[in-house]
Amino acid sequence: MRWIRNYNTYEKPHTEYKRALIVTLGGNILLGVLKAIAAYISNSMAVYADAVNSLSDIVYSILLVIGLWMALRPPDRSHPQGHSRFEPIAALIVSISMAYAGFEAGRSSIVRFLEGGGEINAGFPLVILIVSIGIKILMYLFIRSVAKKTRSPGLEAAAGDNITDVVTSIAAGIGILAAQFINPIFDPIAGILVAIWIFRAVIQLARENLGYLTGAGASKEMTGKLLASVRELNGVENIHHIITEYAGPKLVVDIHINVDGKMTLNQAHAICDLAIEALTSFPEVDRAYVHVEPIGYR
């Protein structure tokens, strides 16, 4: 058996990470402050729900910076397999922060709904919401591009949260307009819808990152790609065993291949190296273990 780690995992573009984190933290602080002011001026539960969500974004941004800083450290004596598991932990903390925002938004909106709504001042707050939507769309596009390059679950979580913020801001804007021109009850209804959307994002985020932390395996599609990359190599007669699991956001692959038992050790060793190179060429793979066995062996 031979194995190798995909060291590209630890040669991530730190500059890209820093830019993404600066944009995330700076943008969330700016919008959190502006929305808090808008919520105070408007007396709107929908805007308040959106503001609470943005204020929770500030908390998660700080936690994300800490989590990614820890995850990017190379393997050492205390963590010989690397620190990559800290990243999905950070993403789970993001989900907890978002869950609290959803709870507070829902609680406040339900109270206002039971009171029958209230008077809304939509002028300046509506402008803030429109500006927020534009900024969050730009943040999403930038953070998502970095997340794709680095395959970072933490940044993917941050990108997804930006889209959640766009939806909640749109819902809040519709809510305060409907409350002002139709009936005040539409404002807390919009706040409740904002809370539901936040919880939806929380569930998706938590499910994905729990898989990274609990050793979930690769998807059927990804497993098929891994098998195909090895099966097409000259000298590989059969593949009779493959196990994949996430160790943090990256996969560990354990695969058994069958080769002609009469070939020399050097030849078998060369085929093994080719299989390792094929598997670790996938950016999703952190390291690969390859077992070489004679034809017929299972």
N, C-alpha and C positions, 0 to 999 in steps of 0.2 A: 504494500500500500504506500502511496505517496500523496502528499497534500501540499497546497500552497495557498497563501493568503493573497487576495487581490489588494495590493498595496495602494492602488488608486483610491481605495476607501479612505486612506489617511493622508492623501495628497489633495484634499479638497481645496478649491480656490477660496482661501480665507478672505480675500478682498471682496468676493461676491457675497460671502456671508455677512461681512461687516456692513456693506452697503444695504443689504436687505434688512438687517437688524436696525440700522440707523433710520431707514425709511419707516419701518414698522413702529418703532418706539416714538420717533418724532411725530409721525402722522397721527398716531393714536392719542398722544398727549394734546396736540392741537385740537383735534376733533372732540376729545372728551371735554375739554374746557369750554369750547364753543357750544356744544350741545347742552352742557349743564346750565350755561347762561340762557340758552333758548328755552329750556324746560322751565326755568324760574320765571322768565318773562311771559311765556305762553300759558302757564297753568294747565298744560296738556299732559294727560297720562300717556298718550302715544309718544310724545316727544320725551317725556321722562323715562319711559321704557327704553327708548333708543339711547338716551344719555347714559343710563345705568349700564347698558351694554357696552358703550364706548369707554366708560370709566373702568369696567372690568377688563377691557382690552389693554389699558395701561398696565394693569397688574400682570396680565399674561405676557405682555411684551418684555417686562423686566425679567420674569421667570424664564422666558424663552432665551434671552441673552445668557442667563446663567446656565441653562440646560445645554445650549449649543457650545458654550465655552468648555463645559465639562466633557461633552461628547467628542469634541475635536482633538482632545489630547491623545497622543499615540499610546500603544500598549506599554505597560510598565510592570514592575514586579507585583503590584497589588491587583492589577487587572491585565493579565497576560493576553486576554482575548480582545483587549481594547475597551473603550468607554462608550461605545455606540449606543448601549441601552439607555444611557441618560437622555438621549434625544426623544424617544417615545415616552419616557417618563415626563419630560417637559411638556410634550403634547397632551398627555393626560391631565396635567395640572392646568393647561389651557382649557380643557373641557370642563374641569371643575369650576374654574373662574367663570366660564360662560354659563354653566348651570346655575350658579348663584345669581348672575345677572337675569337669567330667564325667570327664576323664582321671584326675585324682587319686582321685576316688571309685571309679572302675572298677578302677584299679590296686590300691588298698588292699583292696577287696572280693574281688578275685580271689586275692590273696595269702592272705587269711583263709579263703576257700573251699578253697583247696588244703591249708590246715592243718586243715580239718575243722570250722571254727567255733570258738567260745569261750564262756565263761560270760558271761551277760548280766544286768545289773541294770536292770530296766525301770521301777522306781517313779517317781522324780523325772523322769528323761528323758522318760517317756511324757506326764507332765503338761505339760512344756515343749513337746512336739510338738503337743499339743492346743491349747495357747495360741497357738502359732505359726500353726497352721492358721486359727484365728479371726482373728488379726491380719492375716494375708496376704489373706484373703478381703476384709476391709474395705479394705485397701490397694489391692487389685485394682479394687474397685468405684469408689473415689475416683479413682485414677490413670486408669482407663479413661474415666471421664466427662470428665476434663480433656483427655485425648488426643483424644477425639471433638470437643470444642469447638475445639481448636487445630489439629487434624489434624497432630499431631506424631509422626513415626516414632520419635523417641527415647522419648517417653512411652508410645507404643504398645508398644515393646519392653519398657519397664519394667513395664507392666501385664501383658504376656504372661509375663514372668519370675515375677511374683507367682503366677500360676496354676501355673506349673511348680513353684514352691516348695510350693504346696498339695499337689500330686500327690506330690512327693518326700517330704514330711513324712508323708503318709498311708501311703506305701509303707514308710517307715522304721518307723512305729508298728506296722504289721502284721508287719513283719519281726522286731522285737524281741519282740513277743508270741508269735509262732510259735516263735522261738528259745528262749524261756523255757519254754513249755508243751508244745512238740512235739519240736523238734530244733534244736540250735545252728546247724546248717548253713543254716537259713532266714535267719539274720541277714546273712551275706555275699551270699546270693542276692538279698535285698531291696536291698542296696547296689549290686549289679550292675544291677538293674532301675532304680534311681534314676539311675545313670550313663547308661543307655540313654535314659531319658526326657529327661535334660538335653541329650544330643547331638541328639535329635529337635528340641527347641526351638531349638538352635543352628542347625541346617540351615535351618529355616523362617525364622528371623530374618535369617541371612546372605543367603539367596536374595532376600528382599524388598528389603533395603537395597542390595545390589549392583545391583539394577535401577534404583534411584534414582540411583546414582552413574555408571552406564554408559549412561545415555540410553535406557532401556527406554521403550516406548510405553504409552499408556493401554490398558486392557482393551477388548475388543470392546463390552461393555455401555456403558462410559464414552464411547467414541468415538461410539456411536449416540446417546447423549444430547446430545453436543456438536453433532452434525450436525442433529438434530431441532430444537434451539434456534435454529439459523440458518435452516434450511429453511422454518420457519413464518413468517418475517418477510416483510412485504409488500415486493415489489420484487425479492426473491431468486428468480431463475428456475431456477438449478441450482447445485450444488456439485460441482466436478470434481476437487478435490484437498484432502486434509487430512493433515497430519503432526502427531503428538503425541510429545513426549518429556519425560521427567522431568529437570528441572534441580534436583537435590536432591529434596525430597519433593513438589514442586509441578510441574504440567505447563506446558510451553510449547506453544502451539497455533499452527500455520501452516495457514491455510485460504484457498482460492481460490473466489470466488463469481462467478457470471455474472448480469449485469443487462442490461436493455434498453440497447443501445449508443446509442440516440438521446436518452436522457435527459440532462439538464444535469449538469455536474460537481458542482454543489451537491446535486442529488438523489442522485447516486451516493455522494457523500461522506456524506450523511445515512444512507443504507442501511449503509454501512461502519461508521459509529458505532454503529448499532443492533446490528450483528453483533458488534462488540467488546464492547458492554455485555452481550449475551446470553452470550457465552463467559466473560467474567470474572465473571459472576454466580455461577459454580460455584466453591465454595471450593477445589476441587482444582486450579484454574487460576491460575498466577502471572501470565502475560502471554499476549496473543494478537496474532498478526500476520494481518491480513486483506488479501487482494489482490482488487481489483475488476476484472472483465474483461467484455467484451461477450458476448452470447449466441453460442454456437458456438465460442468461443475455448477451446482446451485447451492 
